[in-house]
Amino acid sequence: MSRLIDQMKRRSQLGIGLATVTALVAGCGLPTDVAQQVAERSGPAVTDAEPPDQGGSGFEATARDFAAVRRVLRERAQAVTEGDRATFLSSVDSTDEEFYASQLTLFDNLQELPVADLNYEVSDFGLQTADIESAGPTFAPETVEHVFLQGTDFRPVSNPVDYTFVRLDGRWLVAAESAARPDSTPHRPWAGGPIEVSVEGRLIAIADAGADAAADEISARAMTALQVSSDTLDVPVDSRLVVDATSNGESYAINSDELEAAAVTFPVFASRDFRRTRLAGWRVKINPELVEQLVEDDSLLLHEITHYVLREYSSSAPLWLTEGVPEYVSHVPSGFDYLTLSDDQYAELMAAPRELPLAGLFYIEPDVNYLIGHATAMYVVEEYGTQTLIELMDAFAASPYQPYGEADTAKLVRQELGISSVELAQRAFELLEGIDH
């Protein structure tokens, strides 16, 4: 179908509204691959598989070697928290100049952040070693990095790094980071190119160093968006959030066509013994291709910040609410004034089924369904008020039919609004009929 929202005034060149990834429980039943992407990228995977061999390098690591590597990593972690660049770099093999330079950037980036604690967890077995330039015994124990951004995160955030170590002159050194685990990259904005950081309250904004959209501008806009969203929905402000606007990491697809999201909101986790344990914090990741749009279009960030504000409903309320409310908030008070459709696009929208879209179908036709969600939220607020909107979301969250509570839609809409779900959809379409075209 044609891209309805390609015609949005001052909107993303992707042709869609914003997608969210806000599933606290991995594999919680999101209708696309998005939940799986987050589950895979949120920290060390839970596995009962047998440990692999020592990595195929022909070297059999002993308990003494594992202990030596742990000691090197303890020194490395302490060097970060103490700002000791020389000691940090002494843990790195300098043979590969590109890798050595990347580790120097990593150290400098971590110095930009309010890192209260850093430590590494090392397994008792080896993974496949990376190809390295140095000649010497190598092995690659499973390694997890735990970084605690105090005041923002609840506890250290865990990411697999899986370093390959080489023994040179009797000392084990970090020689490579395995490319076999790209799942760590999206949650490590400090790993990659140089960054700049701005901290406002408990909110941390991270941007590429020298980018047009600077970190201090992003943090200011994010704080404003938090206040606007909280005021609009009459909910408390909570700024414990990292907004990642760097080009370090990957974007997320929101459907099987690999259509990229403009931004995503997602949880990050702590781990222990290589198993994910508890929620550690929240992230907003801006698509690197769209960071500069923040300068021109506040609605992008406001939409995503609203997902964070409503994070407790992420998988417990229908998508026409959890996506529709952020769309509504990001365009208050203009409503649909930002949008102009061609006659063909308008006809296509009007031909859509006049019903509340199910989660399994929502991201298949995002052009239409974001608009339906927006109009539905707008109608509820205008007719009943924001308190009733929140009460409707609370009712879905309390439903035993999870995720999304959709099996209770007819009952809960009638209970909270006094109308049928069919009538609610009809009222939303009456608002959509007024869109310029």
Backbone hydrogen bonds, N-H to C=O, Kabsch-Sander energy under -0.5 kcal/mol:
donor,donor_aa,acceptor,acceptor_aa,energy
4,L,2,S,-1.2
5,I,15,G,-0.6
6,D,3,R,-1.8
7,Q,4,L,-1.3
8,M,5,I,-1.7
9,K,338,Y,-1.9
11,R,8,M,-1.1
15,G,12,S,-1.5
21,V,265,T,-0.7
24,L,22,T,-0.7
26,A,24,L,-0.6
28,C,25,V,-0.8
35,A,32,T,-0.5
37,Q,33,D,-2.2
38,V,34,V,-2.3
39,A,35,A,-2.8
40,E,36,Q,-2.6
41,R,37,Q,-1.6
42,S,38,V,-1.1
47,T,45,A,-0.5
61,A,59,F,-0.7
66,F,62,T,-2.1
67,A,63,A,-2.2
68,A,64,R,-2.2
69,V,65,D,-2.3
70,R,66,F,-2.2
71,R,67,A,-1.9
72,V,68,A,-2.2
73,L,69,V,-2.4
74,R,70,R,-2.1
75,E,71,R,-2.1
76,R,72,V,-2.3
77,A,73,L,-2.7
78,Q,74,R,-2.4
79,A,75,E,-2.1
80,V,76,R,-1.4
81,T,77,A,-1.9
82,E,78,Q,-1.8
83,G,79,A,-0.6
83,G,80,V,-0.9
84,D,79,A,-2.8
85,R,83,G,-1.1
88,F,84,D,-1.9
89,L,85,R,-2.9
90,S,86,A,-1.4
91,S,88,F,-1.6
92,V,89,L,-1.7
93,D,174,V,-3.0
97,E,95,T,-1.0
100,Y,96,D,-2.7
101,A,97,E,-2.4
102,S,98,E,-2.0
103,Q,99,F,-2.0
104,L,100,Y,-1.8
105,T,101,A,-2.2
106,L,102,S,-2.2
107,F,103,Q,-2.4
108,D,104,L,-2.4
109,N,105,T,-2.9
110,L,106,L,-2.4
111,Q,107,F,-1.7
112,E,108,D,-1.0
112,E,109,N,-0.7
113,L,109,N,-0.8
115,V,110,L,-0.5
115,V,113,L,-2.2
116,A,114,P,-0.7
116,A,148,F,-2.6
117,D,148,F,-1.1
119,N,146,H,-1.9
121,E,144,V,-2.6
123,S,142,E,-2.6
127,L,140,A,-4.1
129,T,55,G,-1.2
136,G,134,S,-0.6
139,F,165,F,-1.6
140,A,54,Q,-0.6
140,A,127,L,-0.6
142,E,125,F,-1.1
144,V,121,E,-2.4
145,E,159,N,-3.4
146,H,119,N,-2.9
147,V,145,E,-0.5
147,V,157,V,-2.3
148,F,117,D,-2.7
149,L,147,V,-0.6
150,Q,114,P,-0.8
150,Q,148,F,-1.1
151,G,153,D,-0.5
152,T,149,L,-1.7
153,D,149,L,-2.6
154,F,280,A,-3.0
155,R,280,A,-1.0
157,V,147,V,-3.1
158,S,269,F,-2.7
159,N,145,E,-2.2
161,V,143,T,-2.6
162,D,143,T,-1.6
164,T,176,A,-2.8
165,F,139,F,-2.9
166,V,173,L,-2.2
167,R,137,P,-2.2
168,L,166,V,-0.7
168,L,171,R,-2.6
171,R,168,L,-1.8
173,L,166,V,-2.5
174,V,91,S,-3.4
175,A,164,T,-3.3
175,A,173,L,-0.5
176,A,164,T,-1.3
178,S,161,V,-0.5
178,S,162,D,-2.1
181,R,178,S,-0.7
184,S,181,R,-1.6
185,T,182,P,-1.2
187,H,184,S,-0.9
188,R,185,T,-2.0
191,A,188,R,-2.5
192,G,190,W,-0.7
196,E,207,A,-2.6
198,S,205,A,-2.3
200,E,198,S,-0.5
200,E,203,L,-2.4
203,L,200,E,-2.4
204,I,241,L,-2.4
205,A,198,S,-3.0
206,I,243,V,-2.7
207,A,196,E,-2.4
208,D,245,A,-0.6
209,A,194,P,-2.1
211,A,208,D,-2.1
214,A,212,D,-1.2
218,I,214,A,-2.3
219,S,215,A,-2.8
220,A,216,D,-1.9
221,R,217,E,-2.4
222,A,218,I,-2.7
223,M,219,S,-2.5
224,T,220,A,-2.1
225,A,221,R,-2.6
226,L,222,A,-2.5
227,Q,223,M,-2.1
228,V,224,T,-2.8
229,S,225,A,-2.9
230,S,226,L,-2.6
231,D,227,Q,-2.7
232,T,228,V,-2.8
233,L,229,S,-2.2
234,D,230,S,-1.1
235,V,230,S,-1.9
241,L,202,R,-0.5
241,L,239,S,-2.0
242,V,282,W,-1.7
243,V,204,I,-3.0
243,V,241,L,-0.5
244,D,242,V,-0.7
244,D,284,V,-3.4
245,A,206,I,-3.1
245,A,243,V,-0.8
249,G,247,S,-0.7
254,I,259,L,-2.9
258,E,255,N,-2.0
261,A,252,Y,-2.9
264,V,285,K,-2.0
266,F,283,R,-2.5
268,V,281,G,-2.4
269,F,42,S,-1.2
270,A,278,R,-2.9
272,R,275,R,-2.4
275,R,272,R,-1.4
276,R,44,P,-0.5
277,T,270,A,-2.7
280,A,268,V,-3.1
281,G,268,V,-1.5
283,R,266,F,-2.7
284,V,242,V,-2.5
285,K,264,V,-2.7
286,I,244,D,-2.7
286,I,284,V,-0.6
287,N,262,A,-2.8
290,L,287,N,-2.5
291,V,288,P,-0.7
293,Q,290,L,-1.2
294,L,290,L,-0.5
294,L,291,V,-1.8
295,V,292,E,-1.3
296,E,292,E,-0.5
296,E,293,Q,-0.9
297,D,293,Q,-3.2
300,L,297,D,-0.9
301,L,297,D,-0.6
302,L,298,D,-2.4
303,H,299,S,-2.5
304,E,300,L,-1.7
305,I,301,L,-2.9
306,T,302,L,-1.9
307,H,303,H,-1.4
308,Y,304,E,-1.5
309,V,305,I,-2.4
310,L,306,T,-2.2
311,R,308,Y,-1.7
313,Y,310,L,-2.3
314,S,311,R,-1.8
316,S,313,Y,-0.6
317,A,313,Y,-1.3
321,L,318,P,-1.5
322,T,318,P,-2.5
323,E,319,L,-2.5
324,G,319,L,-0.8
325,V,321,L,-2.9
327,E,323,E,-1.6
328,Y,324,G,-2.5
329,V,325,V,-3.0
330,S,326,P,-2.3
331,H,328,Y,-1.3
332,V,329,V,-1.2
334,S,331,H,-0.7
335,G,331,H,-1.8
337,D,334,S,-1.9
339,L,336,F,-1.7
340,T,7,Q,-0.7
341,L,436,D,-2.5
346,Y,342,S,-2.6
347,A,343,D,-2.4
348,E,344,D,-2.0
349,L,345,Q,-2.3
350,M,346,Y,-2.5
351,A,347,A,-1.3
352,A,349,L,-1.3
355,E,353,P,-2.0
361,L,358,L,-1.4
362,F,358,L,-1.3
363,Y,359,A,-0.6
364,I,361,L,-0.9
365,E,361,L,-1.2
369,N,365,E,-2.3
370,Y,366,P,-2.4
371,L,367,D,-0.8
372,I,368,V,-2.2
373,G,369,N,-2.6
374,H,370,Y,-2.6
375,A,371,L,-2.7
376,T,372,I,-2.5
377,A,373,G,-2.5
378,M,374,H,-2.4
379,Y,375,A,-2.4
380,V,376,T,-2.3
381,V,377,A,-2.4
382,E,378,M,-2.7
383,E,379,Y,-2.5
384,Y,380,V,-2.8
385,G,380,V,-1.0
385,G,381,V,-1.0
389,L,385,G,-1.5
390,I,386,T,-2.5
391,E,387,Q,-2.4
392,L,388,T,-2.3
393,M,389,L,-1.9
394,D,390,I,-2.6
395,A,391,E,-2.2
396,F,392,L,-1.9
397,A,393,M,-2.3
398,A,394,D,-1.6
399,S,396,F,-1.3
402,Q,400,P,-1.5
404,Y,315,S,-2.5
405,G,401,Y,-1.2
406,E,403,P,-0.6
408,D,405,G,-1.7
409,T,406,E,-1.8
412,L,408,D,-3.1
413,V,409,T,-2.7
414,R,410,A,-1.7
415,Q,411,K,-2.5
416,E,412,L,-2.6
417,L,413,V,-2.6
418,G,413,V,-0.7
418,G,414,R,-1.3
419,I,413,V,-0.7
424,L,420,S,-2.2
425,A,421,S,-2.1
426,Q,422,V,-2.0
427,R,423,E,-2.5
428,A,424,L,-1.9
429,F,425,A,-2.2
430,E,426,Q,-1.7
431,L,427,R,-1.3
432,L,428,A,-1.9
433,E,429,F,-1.9
434,G,431,L,-1.3
435,I,432,L,-1.9
436,D,339,L,-0.6
